[in-house]
Amino acid sequence: MTAPGPGPAALVVDAFEAQAGRTPDAPAVVSDGAELSYGELNAHANRLARLLISRGIGPEDVVAVALERSPGLLVAVYAVLKAGAAYLPVDPRYPADRVRTLLTDALPACVLTDASPGAPAGMPVPAGSGTGAAEVLRPDSPAVRGALARLSAQDVTDAERRGPLRPGNAAYVLYTSGSTGRPKGVVVGHRALGGYLRWARESYPGLRGAAVLHSSVSFDLTVTTLFGPLLCGGTLYLGDLDGLDPRLWRAGRAAPTFLKVTPSHLPLLAETPRDALLDGELVVGGEQLRGASLARFRHRRPRVAVVNEYGPTEATVGCVVHRVAPGEDPGTGAVPIGAPRGDTRARVLDGRLRPVAAGTSGELYLAGEQLARGYLGQPGLTAERFVADPYGPPGARMYRTGDLVRRRSDGLLEFLGRTDGQLKIRSYRIEPGEVESCLADGPGVGQVCVVAADGPAGARLVAYAAPDADTTVLDVHRLHEHVADRLPRYMCPADIVVLDRLPLTVNGKVDRAALPPPPGPGTGPAAPGTAPEAAGPATEPERVLTGICRELLQLDTVSVTDNFFAVGGDSLLAIQLAARARRAGYALTPTDVYRSETIRALAAVAEGPTTPVRANH
């Protein structure tokens, strides 16, 4: 089951440099208040690459990039690749403990961050891949800017690198949740990345116009947008789905013609300006897509093709695809994940690695050059998940996805679920064991179990905990704080249910089927340090924000002292809360929601009534 695809792929840096040579004055990356042409982006990246090379950094080194979305982020990523190293994206908004965990595991030779007060300047930096501690470089600092100005802006050559850059070298490292409590660093090589991007450029014509980078680059869904447009002359806009500023492209630049989102993002597309994505492609990935969720978007933008793109991080972004052409009716149920792209081989096998008949469910195994090299520093886990391919040439591997699929009579694959306990929450892969390990280290915790439950914006995490022998009562507020200090927001349980003890099977394992039903959204605790009793709105901003939260969270009552995230909120609902608040006349951003958490705190930081913002639809 193999689809035809393009031939060998060039290195990403070669393809970008060739494009920069063809269109040096064309806009490459545009954000609010900043713009870089292809020539400028290439020159800045060349200078920073030479600075990294002067520090001894080269092929097979890892460089952590802890920068907010900005033109400087693009400069840093391309500079790392030009130096020959692999980039490790680290979301600067992650808790310090999480950042420390990733850096300790990856042992980067260098950390690129910014000079802002919120940058992880004071966090402990572990020893690098060479000798001593990893160096921290701030490209925006005066000292580094001065050093960069003295370096050549010409393209970097192999003669300057510590060693030649080859397709087999590592291009990036992305971390996913680990079942043992240790996150897994997936190492993707240049051959796999280049092959995917060459296929994407040929399959997504919208990349030649303009694309929007709207989420953290620590998530591999963004790889398509981070590189694709800049290898074929397109423009990359930096912005949020809920507040995309049409002025970015109304100065003679192309309107967005490519957007990649998760199914959970689809409700936010109602906030995009009318002239964005009139043509081109909407690529959806990360979790199961249902036809019903596309209806509103396709009604508003009937000329846009929708592509359901499936692919684990270990198989380089996307490897199985299904295109829903304009005018085609996908129905209301699950949209098939489709057929393999390029040289991908997709095998549906039983427990003894035998092919199953069409219409029969089996585990999906992937083979081909798009496979990642493995897990950083975890050879045992690599051997467990990347197994010998009995149907390929000698030495060939295939990746065991853990996904249950079925091949239809027309050859298309349907996603059915997982073969293990891994969860998908808003398209993030979450191993319950990693969250359970963190909670088990919390004060007084004896037993713990993490499950998924339905919420107003889809699935949400719910934890069950029981006290240890020395503890009478667990402090739920302290447990929420304990997790929030150590895990990214998307891995933090929305609710923590305390039981006297967790039910066990006859084998002594937690009996998940016997756990009581999880509480509905809205039964979580108030924000730490606030009164537990419900508090009504005392001001007009509090009244407006309370009404918005009730609608978003589908709750009858919400206290102004409730923790937004503890009563069912999540990152996508935070974006919608900020967008609706702006339309009501209050200047709030998703960052304000993260920092303030409660309605009362949000009302206090709001900049006051402004002119209500009306979506341009």
C-alpha angles and dihedrals in degrees: 000000000000130000122213116259145171126289129254116334127233122231112275093238092052092050092048094047090050090052092047088053091053097046108020095156098044117107110263105174127011129184135162103299099355137077136174126193120217090259093049094047091049093047094048091047092049092053093048090046090055090050089053091047090051087058090057095258118147146128116351093018119118121225118193115220111202102174135129119244104286140119085270090063090058091048091052096048094048091044092054091051092046089053087055096247131120119251121227111199112216117186104230089213093064115111112270091246091056092049090049091050093052094046093046090052097043097040094207119203089222141009118217112201137146133262096243120122089247094057117112091254098137100042118112110264113209125223112290131232089271124041125312127004123331110266117243114218124187108197091196095055117107093241094053093042089054092050092048093051090061094054129089119263093206120114115281117247133206088249089067097044122087086246137353118286110239135181090251094059121103115266102182145350120220124185124223130181117283126217093220094055093262116105117236121236109212112207113210119190130218093251092058094042094046092048093052094047093048089052091046093051090053095042100042110051089176089075088073090064114042138309135195123232101203107157143046116298089221085084115076092222085081096058091087092055096038093060111009101077094043093056094057106035100270128137124246117214121198114213148109124272092232096049107029107163111222089203086077090075105022093084092082094290126125119270115238113285098170131052130168119198144152121251087254089061094057096091089055092060088079085073095059119104117263095246094053116100099000088148136011129051139324106200116198124193146140100073141022114304121213123200093228091063090059097054099092094044094047091049091055096040108028095163095061120099115224118215123194103209120190126189140130119229087252090064097048111262105303131012106152118050142177122193121209104200123215108278094019115125111225092185122230100280133075114322111226117250086227133206133334119271129225114342093340115135114206116195126187106205140173126231091282093051093255120141114254125220122262110276092028121108121240142150117283117237121186127206135177141075092303092076118114119244091246140261119328111252093349108100093161093056090044091055090047096053101029102056135176113280107231090191098050135071120289111294094018119142135205129200120234103221100188087224121130113221141165128214113225125218089260090057097252119131124235122203113230105172142275130316091210138034098278113133132210113212114178088337094306116125108232126185107208088213092066092053091043091051091053093047092046088062090055122110112287098352116149105164130017139178130178125205139165122252135179117269138175092271097035130279120004133188119254123186127202116203137178127194124253123244093272096050128076102183129020116224103228093192091056091048091053089049091046092055095041090055092055111030135051115263093255091059096051115104114245089214134022112203114201118211131176087241136344119251115254135206122233086266091059096252125127109276100224092183090060096052113114115255110279117253119263119256111283099043094096123110128276118258114289112275095022130111114268095222118094114265123200126217115282099184137040094254089051090050093051094045092046090055092050092050092049090054096045096044094039092232131145093217135020125182119221086231095054117116102244092216095044093056096053105290123136139172095283093047088049088058091050091047091054092046094051091045090055091050088052090053103263119119105226131146131200087254089060089055092051093048098042102032096180129076091236092054091044092052089052095053096042110114091231132257114333132174106297111254116229120199114244100233 
